Amino acid sequence: MCYAHAKGARVVLKGVVPLKDMLEPAARGLWITQQVELAKKQYMDGINMDIEEAVSRSSPEYDALTDLVKETADAFHSAIPGSQVTFDVAWSPECIDQRCYNYSGIADACDFMFVMSYDEDSPVWPRRAARANAPYNQTLTGYEDYINMGIDPKKLVMGVPWYGYDYTCLNLSKDHICFLSKIPFHGDLCSDSARFQVSYKVVMKQVNSSVSGRLWDEEQKAPYYEYKDALGHFHQVWYDDPWSISLKAAYAQERGLRGIGMWNANCLDYSRTPVAEQQTEAMWQALIP
């Protein structure tokens, strides 16, 4: 904490609370008071609200969520001058995962929204093939949708992934299409069970020994590679690297977004070997166009 403050960085709480418990003003007030007191006790600089629950526009949670953000921001700004209150949102305002929030109201209430521009690859069928975690054009469309709602670009921080997904291919075609198995999940035919998350440091240790080496998809502007596991199954791994991230960072700068961040910093290799240091520095530098 002291080291971060000495470097001019701010450290904030993570605010997570069930919305069903926040419907009444008294309940919100109690929770907010507890967060403010905790922040003051620990010399924190604010709070990041990471509430990713499904909310319909007709539900009581819709207005309660907006009220919660506004009341939290008012309380923190009053009790801790210069504090920062932020809110995490999906890559698009189009009710991703049934998160139909009052995005304009939330943006007005807080200091900025951190847009989680990853996990954009919906796992529910009829999509049948592996694809990028955060395709370039799809990512940019999400920001344009937020801005077209009247949200100031300075209220948006771009979040980019420092991880990717490893897909097990039912069949891998010669033109690099990784077809996926249809696996039931919560009543849907879903591909989530055919993939798992991999951090950038794992990707870097695997890509050079893969059967394909680094490949590039120009349409999605994302890298990927392919390998065969011990059982003889082909896998396709999609991820983001300095090149794909730098393209998005350039857009963030040109469009006047407030800034850029990542999920998450621990995905890099900090072992201080020459190769790891070079890879890690390149990822940090990619955030600065």
Helices and strands as residue ranges (DSSP letters): H 2-6, E 13-15, G 19-21, H 25-41, E 46-49, H 60-79, E 84-90, G 96-98, H 103-109, E 112-116, H 136-148, G 153-155, E 156-161, E 163-168, E 171-172, E 178-179, E 183-185, E 188-190, G 192-194, E 195-199, H 200-206, G 207-209, E 215-217, E 222-228, E 234-238, H 242-255, E 259-263, G 265-267, H 274-286
